[in-house]
Amino acid sequence: MNRASPASSHTTTLGGLNARYLQWGTGDTPAVLMLHGLRSYACTWAPIAEALCSGYFIIAPDFRGRGDSQWDPERHYYTSFYVSDVEELVAELGLSRFTIIGHSMGGTVAYAYAARHPEQVTGLIIEDIGPGSSTVTAGADRIVREMRSAPSGFDSTDAAQRYWRGIRPGISEAGLKSRMTNTLRPGADGRWEWKLDMAGIAEARLSDNPAGQVDIWTCVEALRCPALVVRGAQSDFLPAATCAEMSARQPRLTWAEIPDAGHYVHDDNPRAYLQAVRDFLRETR
């Protein structure tokens, strides 16, 4: 993939919390908002954003509790709060029309935002999440197990690397380096602690708080823009049958399967993922 300029980092306040977002490209090109997943961060999009930013203005926030955004003392790590944070960011940046790319949890936020603001969203790219993904799939069960068993920290970088390789056996060296840089920081007594609010995020993920519940089917049926759902061919989180049903129920929605990729499609097969994104952006531009 061709790489362009690095990101610029910006801070603001969203939902009363200090928040960081990254930008690539310039504001005189079509805007693309990139939303990361449950245990991720804005920098996860860097390889994709760098490859796109010669023709697009890319914005990627660190959701509350992740990256360089403030942890929420109230632990409001729920979809409704993320949607409100995105609404504030969009208003602050003066965005009127834009595409949203969302991975996993960020995909849920994207579905909800597009359904709520059809006048703003010109296109939607959803990476590996659909109705039922977070509740009735093997991937959902896996994530619950991982959240419940996540350690509070690590004695060494080797231990942290073993942890990430344990839950993502196919992770690339670049992906592992990104995870190490953006999810951990030096703590006391030589230990490494989480840079993301793992305990608070786990508490919210394992709760049944209605603020975190979204009827994705309702959102899919409400779409008024073209949408592309990208599934990893080896994903345990988004069944192909769900993609087919979404496409059957919503004529604006198509789907593609990326080979040699699991749930983290943009990490596992970035070239094929980027080509799918580029094709969609070109068609909807």
N, C-alpha and C positions, 0 to 999 in steps of 0.2 A: 504494500500500500504506500502511495505517495504521502509524505508527511508535509504539513505546512507549519504555520506559526504556532507557538505554544499558547496556552491559555493565559488570560489576565484574570486575576483574582479580585473579587469585590465583596464588601460586607454591607449588610443592611439589617433591618429588624423586621422579622416576620412572626406574626402571632405573639408579639411581645418578647421574642427571643432573638439574640444575635444570630445572624445567619450569613453563611458564605455561599457565593455562587461563582461559577467560572464562565468566561466568555471566550469564544473563538470567532474570528472573522470580524466583519463590520456591519453596522446597522443599516447599510443601504442595500443589503441582500435579503432574500427571504429568511424569516426567522424559524428556527427549529428549537424547541424546548425538549431537553433530554432528562428523563426522570429515572433514577436508579432504583435498585431493589432493596429488600428488607435489611440486609446486613452489608450494604454497599455504600457508595459515596460518589460524588461528582466525577472524580478523576478516573473512575472505571470507564468513562466514555472517551478518554483522551485519544486513543488510537483512531477511533471512528470520527470524532470531532475534528481532529487534525487533518484527516483525509477529506473531509467535506467542506472545511471552512473557507476555501477559496471561492465557493459559490453560495455559501449560506452563513447566516449569523446564528451561531450556536450558543445556547444558554443552558447550563446544567447546575442546579442547586445541590448543595449538601442538605438533605432533609434534616430536620431537627434531630439531635442526638447522634449525628453521624459526621464524619469528616471534620471540618473546622467550624461547624455550626454548634450552637450551644445545646447542651443537654436540657431537656425539659424537666424541671423539678416536680411537675405534676404528672409526669409520665404520660402525657397525652399523645401517645404514638399510635394514632388511629387515622383511618382514611379521611374522615371528615376534616380533621385538623390539617392533614397534608394538602387537601384540596384548597382549604382556606389560605394556607401559606402560598400556594401557587397563584391563587387569585391576587394576593397582595403583591407578589413579585411581578406578575404580568402588568398590574396597574402601575407599579413604580417604574417599570421599563417602558411604559407607553406602548406595549404591543397590542395591535388590533387584530391581526390575522397571522396565524402561525401553524406549523405542524408540531405534533407532540410524538416523541418516541419514548416509550416506557417499558422497562424491564420488570417483570414479576410484580412486586408491590407497586413499583412505579407505573406498571401497566394498569393496575387497578385504579390508581389515581387518574391516569390518562383516560380510561373509559368513563369514569365519573365526571371528570372535568369536561370532556367533549359532550357528554349528554347534557350537562348543565349549561354549557356555553357554546351552542352550535354556531352562533354568529362569529365566533373567534377562531374556531379550529378548522383549518382547511384540509387537514389530513392526519391520520392516526396510524402509527406503527407500533404494534404491541408485540413484545418479545416474551413468548412462552408463558402466557397465563390466559385463562379463560374461565367461564362459569364452572364452578366446582373444583378448580385447581387447588385452592387453599383449604379445602375441606374433605374431599372424597377421593383423593388420589394417593398413590404410593409416595409421591414426592411430598405431599402435605404431611403424611405420617413421618417421613424421614426428617423434614425440617423441624417438626415438633420434638422429635428425639434429640436432634442436634441442639436445639435451643435449651432443652432441659438439662443437657449434659455439658454445656459449654463451661469451660473453666473460668475462674475469675481473673486469671492472668497466667503468665508463663515465667519460668525460671531462666529461660534463655531464648535466643532467637531460633536455635535449633528446635526447641520444644514447640515454639509457635509455628515453625514451618511444618513440623510433623502434624500438628493439629489441622492446618489448612489442607495439607496433602491427604489427610485421613478423611476429611469430609468432601474433598474434591480431588479424587485420585488422578484425574486427567488434566489437572491444572498445568498450564504452561509456565515456563520460567518467568516470562514477562508478567503473566497473571499473578504468580506467587509474589514477585517483587512488588507489584502494585498493592496487593493485599497487605503485605508486611509494612509498607510505607504508610498506608492510609487507614489501617485499622488498629495499629499498635503504637505506643509511645513508651519511652523509658519511665519506669516507676521507681518506687523506693527499694533500697537494698539490692539494686542490680536486677530487679525483676522487670518484666514488661507487662503493661496493663492495657486494657482496651481503650482505644480512642473513640469507639462508639459505645453508646450506653446499652451494652449487651443485656444487662439485667432488666432495665426498664423496657427495652424492646421485647425481650422474651416475655415479660409479664403481660404486656399488651397483646402480643401474638397469641398467648395461651388463654386469654380471657374471652368472655363472650359479650364484651361491651358493644352495644349497638352502634357506637360511633365508628367502629371498625368494620362494620358489616355493609357490604354493597351488593345489590342484586345486579350482577354483571349482565344477566340476560336482559334486564330492563334497559341497561345502558346500551347494549348492542342493538337492541331494537329501536332505540331512540336516535341512533347515529344519523347525522345529516351530511357527513363528509365521507370521502373514500377512506377505507381502512385496510391495512395489511396486518395479518397476524403471522408472526414468524415463529415456527416451532423447531426446536432441536430434534433431530431424528431419533436421538437416544434419550429424550426427555422422559422422566417419570412423573412430570408435573402437569403437562398439557397433552391429553390424548388426541390422536389424530381424529378420532370420531367426534370430539368436541369441536375441533376446527371445522370439520365438514358440516356439522349442524349449525354452527354460527353462520357459515357462508350461505347455507340453505335458508336460514331465517332472516338474513340481512343481505340484500342484493348489493349493497355498497361495500361489502366486506369480502376480501379474498384472503387466501392463506398460502404460505409456502413452507416447505420443510427443508431445513439446512442439514446436509449430511455431516457426519463426524462431529456432532455437537449434542450436548445435553441441555440442561436448564440455562446455563450461562452461554447462550449462543454467540454473543458478541465477543466473548473471550475464547471460546472453543474453536470457532471457525470464522475469524474476523474477515477474511477475504470474501467468502461467500455471503456472509451477513451484510458486509458493506455493499456488495453488488446488488443485493435485494433492496437495500435502503436507497441506493442511488437510483435504481430503476423506478421505484415508487415515487421518489421525489421528482424525478424528471417527468413522469406521467402526470402527476398532479400539479406541477408548477404551471 
